[in-house]
């Protein structure tokens, strides 16, 4: 086998090798800063190794093929993540924060205080007949359901929940998603359940049942027409009297602690 340095001057060989390393290094850096997924990064790393090997072994056609496939794959991935790529081009050294806020980082907080705040907010919404849907993440992550929502990442307060669901705001349609004691997103739209019910439910109630069918989340719904409060869990919707809301809500939320301990 005839290696590349046998056919090229040492200066040309070094210049070509440096150019290849710099180009692939830039592409790898761009993927690492924008895509934040393992598979494209691994594929490009393997491609880089193959390109270097084919170049050193003076396999011109293999080198062209590997580089061409790498370019096509990079264009496809970059097109699918154009927003992140534009941000990278504008500021290559800016640290990109994930949109999921505190997801995956469980902070210690006062559960009793949180439940009291939720009760205050729900009872206020019920009295004013303000339609609302509030989903509480438990053991299964809801990250994949937040793509169509608006990230909030703010502590739970009755005032903020009242403001979000006020009919005059842009966020009042859709659900609020709460992780721990943080409102991570608002205006999140869930897929409606397709179950047939004897009672005619509106879109909020069917959305609450829908998310409870595909996750272990607890969802509180306030009817816009009647002000009645319901809780959706495990594909079922339970009407809850205002006087008993806190007790029932705490019961469902306590299952999160028990299940987590079992795991």
C-alpha positions as protocol buffer text, in pm:
chain_id: "A"
residue {
  index: 1
  type: UNK
  ca { x: 0 y: 0 z: 0 }
}
residue {
  index: 2
  type: UNK
  ca { x: 128 y: 341 z: -93 }
}
residue {
  index: 3
  type: UNK
  ca { x: 68 y: 605 z: 173 }
}
residue {
  index: 4
  type: UNK
  ca { x: -10 y: 970 z: 96 }
}
residue {
  index: 5
  type: UNK
  ca { x: 327 y: 1098 z: 219 }
}
residue {
  index: 6
  type: UNK
  ca { x: 496 y: 876 z: -41 }
}
residue {
  index: 7
  type: UNK
  ca { x: 331 y: 1068 z: -326 }
}
residue {
  index: 8
  type: UNK
  ca { x: 309 y: 1421 z: -186 }
}
residue {
  index: 9
  type: UNK
  ca { x: 557 y: 1674 z: -58 }
}
residue {
  index: 10
  type: UNK
  ca { x: 566 y: 1687 z: 320 }
}
residue {
  index: 11
  type: UNK
  ca { x: 444 y: 2047 z: 316 }
}
residue {
  index: 12
  type: UNK
  ca { x: 134 y: 1966 z: 107 }
}
residue {
  index: 13
  type: UNK
  ca { x: 66 y: 1659 z: 319 }
}
residue {
  index: 14
  type: UNK
  ca { x: 72 y: 1854 z: 646 }
}
residue {
  index: 15
  type: UNK
  ca { x: -140 y: 2137 z: 501 }
}
residue {
  index: 16
  type: UNK
  ca { x: -406 y: 1894 z: 375 }
}
residue {
  index: 17
  type: UNK
  ca { x: -410 y: 1704 z: 704 }
}
residue {
  index: 18
  type: UNK
  ca { x: -448 y: 2024 z: 907 }
}
residue {
  index: 19
  type: UNK
  ca { x: -731 y: 2141 z: 678 }
}
residue {
  index: 20
  type: UNK
  ca { x: -918 y: 1812 z: 725 }
}
residue {
  index: 21
  type: UNK
  ca { x: -875 y: 1824 z: 1104 }
}
residue {
  index: 22
  type: UNK
  ca { x: -988 y: 2188 z: 1123 }
}
residue {
  index: 23
  type: UNK
  ca { x: -1297 y: 2134 z: 905 }
}
residue {
  index: 24
  type: UNK
  ca { x: -1410 y: 1825 z: 1095 }
}
residue {
  index: 25
  type: UNK
  ca { x: -1324 y: 1991 z: 1425 }
}
residue {
  index: 26
  type: UNK
  ca { x: -1547 y: 2286 z: 1338 }
}
residue {
  index: 27
  type: UNK
  ca { x: -1832 y: 2056 z: 1237 }
}
residue {
  index: 28
  type: UNK
  ca { x: -1797 y: 1854 z: 1557 }
}
residue {
  index: 29
  type: UNK
  ca { x: -1791 y: 2172 z: 1764 }
}
residue {
  index: 30
  type: UNK
  ca { x: -2103 y: 2302 z: 1587 }
}
residue {
  index: 31
  type: UNK
  ca { x: -2288 y: 1975 z: 1653 }
}
residue {
  index: 32
  type: UNK
  ca { x: -2181 y: 1970 z: 2015 }
}
residue {
  index: 33
  type: UNK
  ca { x: -2303 y: 2326 z: 2072 }
}
residue {
  index: 34
  type: UNK
  ca { x: -2630 y: 2307 z: 1879 }
}
residue {
  index: 35
  type: UNK
  ca { x: -2771 y: 1958 z: 1834 }
}
residue {
  index: 36
  type: UNK
  ca { x: -2690 y: 1824 z: 2183 }
}
residue {
  index: 37
  type: UNK
  ca { x: -2768 y: 1466 z: 2073 }
}
residue {
  index: 38
  type: UNK
  ca { x: -2529 y: 1175 z: 2089 }
}
residue {
  index: 39
  type: UNK
  ca { x: -2601 y: 994 z: 1760 }
}
residue {
  index: 40
  type: UNK
  ca { x: -2506 y: 1271 z: 1510 }
}
residue {
  index: 41
  type: UNK
  ca { x: -2192 y: 1344 z: 1711 }
}
residue {
  index: 42
  type: UNK
  ca { x: -2088 y: 977 z: 1712 }
}
residue {
  index: 43
  type: UNK
  ca { x: -2159 y: 938 z: 1339 }
}
residue {
  index: 44
  type: UNK
  ca { x: -1950 y: 1244 z: 1251 }
}
residue {
  index: 45
  type: UNK
  ca { x: -1668 y: 1123 z: 1478 }
}
residue {
  index: 46
  type: UNK
  ca { x: -1662 y: 788 z: 1298 }
}
residue {
  index: 47
  type: UNK
  ca { x: -1672 y: 968 z: 965 }
}
residue {
  index: 48
  type: UNK
  ca { x: -1376 y: 1180 z: 1074 }
}
residue {
  index: 49
  type: UNK
  ca { x: -1177 y: 867 z: 1162 }
}
residue {
  index: 50
  type: UNK
  ca { x: -1260 y: 707 z: 826 }
}
residue {
  index: 51
  type: UNK
  ca { x: -1169 y: 1023 z: 638 }
}
residue {
  index: 52
  type: UNK
  ca { x: -831 y: 1045 z: 809 }
}
residue {
  index: 53
  type: UNK
  ca { x: -764 y: 675 z: 745 }
}
residue {
  index: 54
  type: UNK
  ca { x: -857 y: 693 z: 376 }
}
residue {
  index: 55
  type: UNK
  ca { x: -651 y: 1012 z: 336 }
}
residue {
  index: 56
  type: UNK
  ca { x: -342 y: 863 z: 497 }
}
residue {
  index: 57
  type: UNK
  ca { x: -379 y: 544 z: 291 }
}
residue {
  index: 58
  type: UNK
  ca { x: -410 y: 753 z: -27 }
}
residue {
  index: 59
  type: UNK
  ca { x: -755 y: 606 z: -105 }
}
residue {
  index: 60
  type: UNK
  ca { x: -887 y: 904 z: -300 }
}
residue {
  index: 61
  type: UNK
  ca { x: -1227 y: 765 z: -397 }
}
residue {
  index: 62
  type: UNK
  ca { x: -1296 y: 634 z: -46 }
}
residue {
  index: 63
  type: UNK
  ca { x: -1196 y: 973 z: 96 }
}
residue {
  index: 64
  type: UNK
  ca { x: -1430 y: 1159 z: -142 }
}
residue {
  index: 65
  type: UNK
  ca { x: -1715 y: 919 z: -61 }
}
residue {
  index: 66
  type: UNK
  ca { x: -1673 y: 956 z: 317 }
}
residue {
  index: 67
  type: UNK
  ca { x: -1646 y: 1335 z: 299 }
}
residue {
  index: 68
  type: UNK
  ca { x: -1948 y: 1357 z: 68 }
}
residue {
  index: 69
  type: UNK
  ca { x: -2165 y: 1142 z: 294 }
}
residue {
  index: 70
  type: UNK
  ca { x: -2051 y: 1344 z: 597 }
}
residue {
  index: 71
  type: UNK
  ca { x: -2145 y: 1669 z: 425 }
}
residue {
  index: 72
  type: UNK
  ca { x: -2491 y: 1537 z: 332 }
}
residue {
  index: 73
  type: UNK
  ca { x: -2558 y: 1412 z: 686 }
}
residue {
  index: 74
  type: UNK
  ca { x: -2443 y: 1741 z: 837 }
}
residue {
  index: 75
  type: UNK
  ca { x: -2669 y: 1940 z: 603 }
}
residue {
  index: 76
  type: UNK
  ca { x: -2968 y: 1721 z: 695 }
}
residue {
  index: 77
  type: UNK
  ca { x: -2905 y: 1756 z: 1069 }
}
residue {
  index: 78
  type: UNK
  ca { x: -2835 y: 2130 z: 1040 }
}
residue {
  index: 79
  type: UNK
  ca { x: -3156 y: 2187 z: 841 }
}
residue {
  index: 80
  type: UNK
  ca { x: -3360 y: 2002 z: 1104 }
}
residue {
  index: 81
  type: UNK
  ca { x: -3208 y: 2222 z: 1376 }
}
residue {
  index: 82
  type: UNK
  ca { x: -3186 y: 2551 z: 1188 }
}
residue {
  index: 83
  type: UNK
  ca { x: -3291 y: 2763 z: 1487 }
}
residue {
  index: 84
  type: UNK
  ca { x: -3010 y: 2636 z: 1709 }
}
residue {
  index: 85
  type: UNK
  ca { x: -2764 y: 2659 z: 1420 }
}
residue {
  index: 86
  type: UNK
  ca { x: -2852 y: 3026 z: 1363 }
}
residue {
  index: 87
  type: UNK
  ca { x: -2796 y: 3095 z: 1732 }
}
residue {
  index: 88
  type: UNK
  ca { x: -2460 y: 2920 z: 1712 }
}
residue {
  index: 89
  type: UNK
  ca { x: -2353 y: 3125 z: 1408 }
}
residue {
  index: 90
  type: UNK
  ca { x: -2455 y: 3448 z: 1586 }
}
residue {
  index: 91
  type: UNK
  ca { x: -2257 y: 3357 z: 1899 }
}
residue {
  index: 92
  type: UNK
  ca { x: -2049 y: 3038 z: 1867 }
}
residue {
  index: 93
  type: UNK
  ca { x: -1923 y: 3047 z: 2226 }
}
residue {
  index: 94
  type: UNK
  ca { x: -2254 y: 3112 z: 2400 }
}
residue {
  index: 95
  type: UNK
  ca { x: -2365 y: 2838 z: 2636 }
}
residue {
  index: 96
  type: UNK
  ca { x: -2702 y: 2704 z: 2522 }
}
residue {
  index: 97
  type: UNK
  ca { x: -2945 y: 2633 z: 2802 }
}
residue {
  index: 98
  type: UNK
  ca { x: -3188 y: 2350 z: 2767 }
}
residue {
  index: 99
  type: UNK
  ca { x: -3552 y: 2443 z: 2742 }
}
residue {
  index: 100
  type: UNK
  ca { x: -3660 y: 2199 z: 3007 }
}
residue {
  index: 101
  type: UNK
  ca { x: -3553 y: 2426 z: 3291 }
}
residue {
  index: 102
  type: UNK
  ca { x: -3529 y: 2229 z: 3615 }
}
residue {
  index: 103
  type: UNK
  ca { x: -3641 y: 1897 z: 3462 }
}
residue {
  index: 104
  type: UNK
  ca { x: -3424 y: 1615 z: 3581 }
}
residue {
  index: 105
  type: UNK
  ca { x: -3299 y: 1813 z: 3883 }
}
residue {
  index: 106
  type: UNK
  ca { x: -3509 y: 1738 z: 4186 }
}
residue {
  index: 107
  type: UNK
  ca { x: -3490 y: 2020 z: 4438 }
}
residue {
  index: 108
  type: UNK
  ca { x: -3602 y: 2000 z: 4799 }
}
residue {
  index: 109
  type: UNK
  ca { x: -3911 y: 2210 z: 4862 }
}
residue {
  index: 110
  type: UNK
  ca { x: -4196 y: 2240 z: 5110 }
}
residue {
  index: 111
  type: UNK
  ca { x: -4469 y: 2016 z: 4967 }
}
residue {
  index: 112
  type: UNK
  ca { x: -4727 y: 2130 z: 5219 }
}
residue {
  index: 113
  type: UNK
  ca { x: -4668 y: 2492 z: 5123 }
}
residue {
  index: 114
  type: UNK
  ca { x: -4692 y: 2402 z: 4752 }
}
residue {
  index: 115
  type: UNK
  ca { x: -5021 y: 2216 z: 4800 }
}
residue {
  index: 116
  type: UNK
  ca { x: -5166 y: 2511 z: 4994 }
}
residue {
  index: 117
  type: UNK
  ca { x: -5072 y: 2748 z: 4712 }
}
residue {
  index: 118
  type: UNK
  ca { x: -5231 y: 2515 z: 4457 }
}
residue {
  index: 119
  type: UNK
  ca { x: -5547 y: 2492 z: 4668 }
}
residue {
  index: 120
  type: UNK
  ca { x: -5568 y: 2872 z: 4693 }
}
residue {
  index: 121
  type: UNK
  ca { x: -5524 y: 2912 z: 4318 }
}
residue {
  index: 122
  type: UNK
  ca { x: -5774 y: 2637 z: 4227 }
}
residue {
  index: 123
  type: UNK
  ca { x: -6042 y: 2769 z: 4464 }
}
residue {
  index: 124
  type: UNK
  ca { x: -5996 y: 3122 z: 4326 }
}
residue {
  index: 125
  type: UNK
  ca { x: -6029 y: 2993 z: 3970 }
}
residue {
  index: 126
  type: UNK
  ca { x: -6336 y: 2792 z: 4070 }
}
residue {
  index: 127
  type: UNK
  ca { x: -6509 y: 3090 z: 4234 }
}
residue {
  index: 128
  type: UNK
  ca { x: -6453 y: 3311 z: 3931 }
}
residue {
  index: 129
  type: UNK
  ca { x: -6538 y: 3029 z: 3686 }
}
residue {
  index: 130
  type: UNK
  ca { x: -6205 y: 3072 z: 3513 }
}
residue {
  index: 131
  type: UNK
  ca { x: -6125 y: 2771 z: 3297 }
}
residue {
  index: 132
  type: UNK
  ca { x: -5794 y: 2609 z: 3385 }
}
residue {
  index: 133
  type: UNK
  ca { x: -5595 y: 2290 z: 3340 }
}
residue {
  index: 134
  type: UNK
  ca { x: -5291 y: 2232 z: 3563 }
}
residue {
  index: 135
  type: UNK
  ca { x: -5075 y: 1923 z: 3516 }
}
residue {
  index: 136
  type: UNK
  ca { x: -4831 y: 1802 z: 3781 }
}
residue {
  index: 137
  type: UNK
  ca { x: -4544 y: 1585 z: 3667 }
}
residue {
  index: 138
  type: UNK
  ca { x: -4478 y: 1283 z: 3888 }
}
residue {
  index: 139
  type: UNK
  ca { x: -4233 y: 1002 z: 3812 }
}
residue {
  index: 140
  type: UNK
  ca { x: -4257 y: 1005 z: 3431 }
}
residue {
  index: 141
  type: UNK
  ca { x: -4108 y: 1302 z: 3252 }
}
residue {
  index: 142
  type: UNK
  ca { x: -4336 y: 1531 z: 3050 }
}
residue {
  index: 143
  type: UNK
  ca { x: -4056 y: 1691 z: 2848 }
}
residue {
  index: 144
  type: UNK
  ca { x: -4184 y: 1559 z: 2516 }
}
residue {
  index: 145
  type: UNK
  ca { x: -4523 y: 1724 z: 2570 }
}
residue {
  index: 146
  type: UNK
  ca { x: -4382 y: 2076 z: 2611 }
}
residue {
  index: 147
  type: UNK
  ca { x: -4277 y: 2137 z: 2251 }
}
residue {
  index: 148
  type: UNK
  ca { x: -4590 y: 2333 z: 2164 }
}
residue {
  index: 149
  type: UNK
  ca { x: -4597 y: 2529 z: 2491 }
}
residue {
  index: 150
  type: UNK
  ca { x: -4437 y: 2846 z: 2624 }
}
residue {
  index: 151
  type: UNK
  ca { x: -4156 y: 2801 z: 2876 }
}
residue {
  index: 152
  type: UNK
  ca { x: -4212 y: 2986 z: 3206 }
}
residue {
  index: 153
  type: UNK
  ca { x: -3974 y: 2842 z: 3467 }
}
residue {
  index: 154
  type: UNK
  ca { x: -4116 y: 3035 z: 3762 }
}
residue {
  index: 155
  type: UNK
  ca { x: -4212 y: 2932 z: 4118 }
}
residue {
  index: 156
  type: UNK
  ca { x: -4574 y: 2831 z: 4178 }
}
residue {
  index: 157
  type: UNK
  ca { x: -4782 y: 3111 z: 4323 }
}
residue {
  index: 158
  type: UNK
  ca { x: -5161 y: 3158 z: 4326 }
}
residue {
  index: 159
  type: UNK
  ca { x: -5118 y: 3501 z: 4168 }
}
residue {
  index: 160
  type: UNK
  ca { x: -4917 y: 3369 z: 3875 }
}
residue {
  index: 161
  type: UNK
  ca { x: -5164 y: 3087 z: 3808 }
}
residue {
  index: 162
  type: UNK
  ca { x: -5454 y: 3334 z: 3823 }
}
residue {
  index: 163
  type: UNK
  ca { x: -5273 y: 3560 z: 3578 }
}
residue {
  index: 164
  type: UNK
  ca { x: -5188 y: 3282 z: 3334 }
}
residue {
  index: 165
  type: UNK
  ca { x: -5547 y: 3157 z: 3312 }
}
residue {
  index: 166
  type: UNK
  ca { x: -5706 y: 3502 z: 3300 }
}
residue {
  index: 167
  type: UNK
  ca { x: -5901 y: 3507 z: 2969 }
}
residue {
  index: 168
  type: UNK
  ca { x: -5727 y: 3826 z: 2857 }
}
residue {
  index: 169
  type: UNK
  ca { x: -5379 y: 3674 z: 2853 }
}
residue {
  index: 170
  type: UNK
  ca { x: -5212 y: 3493 z: 2564 }
}
residue {
  index: 171
  type: UNK
  ca { x: -5138 y: 3188 z: 2780 }
}
residue {
  index: 172
  type: UNK
  ca { x: -5486 y: 3114 z: 2914 }
}
residue {
  index: 173
  type: UNK
  ca { x: -5554 y: 2845 z: 2653 }
}
residue {
  index: 174
  type: UNK
  ca { x: -5383 y: 2514 z: 2709 }
}
residue {
  index: 175
  type: UNK
  ca { x: -5234 y: 2361 z: 3021 }
}
residue {
  index: 176
  type: UNK
  ca { x: -4981 y: 2469 z: 3279 }
}
residue {
  index: 177
  type: UNK
  ca { x: -4719 y: 2202 z: 3354 }
}
residue {
  index: 178
  type: UNK
  ca { x: -4562 y: 2195 z: 3701 }
}
residue {
  index: 179
  type: UNK
  ca { x: -4245 y: 2008 z: 3794 }
}
residue {
  index: 180
  type: UNK
  ca { x: -4174 y: 2007 z: 4165 }
}
residue {
  index: 181
  type: UNK
  ca { x: -4261 y: 2356 z: 4283 }
}
residue {
  index: 182
  type: UNK
  ca { x: -4190 y: 2522 z: 3948 }
}
residue {
  index: 183
  type: UNK
  ca { x: -4423 y: 2619 z: 3665 }
}
residue {
  index: 184
  type: UNK
  ca { x: -4209 y: 2503 z: 3372 }
}
residue {
  index: 185
  type: UNK
  ca { x: -4451 y: 2575 z: 3086 }
}
residue {
  index: 186
  type: UNK
  ca { x: -4788 y: 2723 z: 2996 }
}
residue {
  index: 187
  type: UNK
  ca { x: -5016 y: 2707 z: 2692 }
}
residue {
  index: 188
  type: UNK
  ca { x: -4931 y: 2338 z: 2648 }
}
residue {
  index: 189
  type: UNK
  ca { x: -5182 y: 2145 z: 2437 }
}
residue {
  index: 190
  type: UNK
  ca { x: -5228 y: 1775 z: 2503 }
}
residue {
  index: 191
  type: UNK
  ca { x: -5383 y: 1518 z: 2270 }
}
residue {
  index: 192
  type: UNK
  ca { x: -5750 y: 1476 z: 2360 }
}
residue {
  index: 193
  type: UNK
  ca { x: -5874 y: 1139 z: 2481 }
}
residue {
  index: 194
  type: UNK
  ca { x: -6077 y: 933 z: 2238 }
}
residue {
  index: 195
  type: UNK
  ca { x: -6267 y: 748 z: 2509 }
}
residue {
  index: 196
  type: UNK
  ca { x: -6647 y: 756 z: 2483 }
}
residue {
  index: 197
  type: UNK
  ca { x: -6811 y: 903 z: 2793 }
}
residue {
  index: 198
  type: UNK
  ca { x: -7173 y: 918 z: 2904 }
}
residue {
  index: 199
  type: UNK
  ca { x: -7107 y: 1274 z: 3018 }
}
residue {
  index: 200
  type: UNK
  ca { x: -7017 y: 1533 z: 2756 }
}
residue {
  index: 201
  type: UNK
  ca { x: -6675 y: 1675 z: 2839 }
}
residue {
  index: 202
  type: UNK
  ca { x: -6516 y: 1987 z: 2695 }
}
residue {
  index: 203
  type: UNK
  ca { x: -6169 y: 2011 z: 2544 }
}
residue {
  index: 204
  type: UNK
  ca { x: -5998 y: 2088 z: 2878 }
}
residue {
  index: 205
  type: UNK
  ca { x: -6141 y: 1781 z: 3046 }
}
residue {
  index: 206
  type: UNK
  ca { x: -6066 y: 1558 z: 2748 }
}
residue {
  index: 207
  type: UNK
  ca { x: -5710 y: 1694 z: 2732 }
}
residue {
  index: 208
  type: UNK
  ca { x: -5666 y: 1622 z: 3105 }
}
residue {
  index: 209
  type: UNK
  ca { x: -5785 y: 1266 z: 3059 }
}
residue {
  index: 210
  type: UNK
  ca { x: -5566 y: 1233 z: 2749 }
}
residue {
  index: 211
  type: UNK
  ca { x: -5242 y: 1322 z: 2929 }
}
residue {
  index: 212
  type: UNK
  ca { x: -5336 y: 1094 z: 3220 }
}
residue {
  index: 213
  type: UNK
  ca { x: -5367 y: 803 z: 2975 }
}
residue {
  index: 214
  type: UNK
  ca { x: -5009 y: 834 z: 2855 }
}
residue {
  index: 215
  type: UNK
  ca { x: -4835 y: 944 z: 3177 }
}
residue {
  index: 216
  type: UNK
  ca { x: -4867 y: 920 z: 3554 }
}
residue {
  index: 217
  type: UNK
  ca { x: -4930 y: 1295 z: 3584 }
}
residue {
  index: 218
  type: UNK
  ca { x: -5201 y: 1442 z: 3806 }
}
residue {
  index: 219
  type: UNK
  ca { x: -5410 y: 1704 z: 3625 }
}
residue {
  index: 220
  type: UNK
  ca { x: -5648 y: 1950 z: 3791 }
}
residue {
  index: 221
  type: UNK
  ca { x: -5925 y: 2092 z: 3572 }
}
residue {
  index: 222
  type: UNK
  ca { x: -6152 y: 2388 z: 3647 }
}
residue {
  index: 223
  type: UNK
  ca { x: -6465 y: 2415 z: 3435 }
}
residue {
  index: 224
  type: UNK
  ca { x: -6518 y: 2748 z: 3263 }
}
residue {
  index: 225
  type: UNK
  ca { x: -6895 y: 2695 z: 3255 }
}
residue {
  index: 226
  type: UNK
  ca { x: -6963 y: 2576 z: 3609 }
}
residue {
  index: 227
  type: UNK
  ca { x: -6644 y: 2637 z: 3805 }
}
residue {
  index: 228
  type: UNK
  ca { x: -6640 y: 2274 z: 3913 }
}
residue {
  index: 229
  type: UNK
  ca { x: -6308 y: 2114 z: 3994 }
}
residue {
  index: 230
  type: UNK
  ca { x: -6199 y: 1771 z: 3869 }
}
residue {
  index: 231
  type: UNK
  ca { x: -5879 y: 1567 z: 3888 }
}
residue {
  index: 232
  type: UNK
  ca { x: -5764 y: 1338 z: 3607 }
}
residue {
  index: 233
  type: UNK
  ca { x: -5540 y: 1042 z: 3692 }
}
residue {
  index: 234
  type: UNK
  ca { x: -5475 y: 713 z: 3513 }
}
residue {
  index: 235
  type: UNK
  ca { x: -5730 y: 778 z: 3239 }
}
residue {
  index: 236
  type: UNK
  ca { x: -6011 y: 866 z: 3478 }
}
residue {
  index: 237
  type: UNK
  ca { x: -6169 y: 1197 z: 3577 }
}
residue {
  index: 238
  type: UNK
  ca { x: -6291 y: 1247 z: 3932 }
}
residue {
  index: 239
  type: UNK
  ca { x: -6510 y: 1546 z: 4030 }
}
residue {
  index: 240
  type: UNK
  ca { x: -6384 y: 1697 z: 4354 }
}
residue {
  index: 241
  type: UNK
  ca { x: -6577 y: 1909 z: 4601 }
}
residue {
  index: 242
  type: UNK
  ca { x: -6401 y: 2235 z: 4683 }
}
residue {
  index: 243
  type: UNK
  ca { x: -6403 y: 2156 z: 5056 }
}
residue {
  index: 244
  type: UNK
  ca { x: -6224 y: 1825 z: 4994 }
}
residue {
  index: 245
  type: UNK
  ca { x: -5990 y: 1938 z: 4719 }
}
residue {
  index: 246
  type: UNK
  ca { x: -5675 y: 1961 z: 4928 }
}
residue {
  index: 247
  type: UNK
  ca { x: -5723 y: 1618 z: 5084 }
}
residue {
  index: 248
  type: UNK
  ca { x: -5792 y: 1445 z: 4750 }
}
residue {
  index: 249
  type: UNK
  ca { x: -5512 y: 1631 z: 4573 }
}
residue {
  index: 250
  type: UNK
  ca { x: -5259 y: 1544 z: 4844 }
}
residue {
  index: 251
  type: UNK
  ca { x: -5365 y: 1178 z: 4824 }
}
residue {
  index: 252
  type: UNK
  ca { x: -5294 y: 1159 z: 4452 }
}
residue {
  index: 253
  type: UNK
  ca { x: -4968 y: 1352 z: 4480 }
}
residue {
  index: 254
  type: UNK
  ca { x: -4847 y: 1135 z: 4768 }
}
residue {
  index: 255
  type: UNK
  ca { x: -4848 y: 839 z: 4527 }
}
residue {
  index: 256
  type: UNK
  ca { x: -4553 y: 1008 z: 4355 }
}
residue {
  index: 257
  type: UNK
  ca { x: -4348 y: 979 z: 4674 }
}
residue {
  index: 258
  type: UNK
  ca { x: -4450 y: 618 z: 4738 }
}
residue {
  index: 259
  type: UNK
  ca { x: -4377 y: 505 z: 4380 }
}
residue {
  index: 260
  type: UNK
  ca { x: -4042 y: 682 z: 4380 }
}
residue {
  index: 261
  type: UNK
  ca { x: -3944 y: 506 z: 4703 }
}
residue {
  index: 262
  type: UNK
  ca { x: -4035 y: 167 z: 4553 }
}
residue {
  index: 263
  type: UNK
  ca { x: -3813 y: 234 z: 4253 }
}
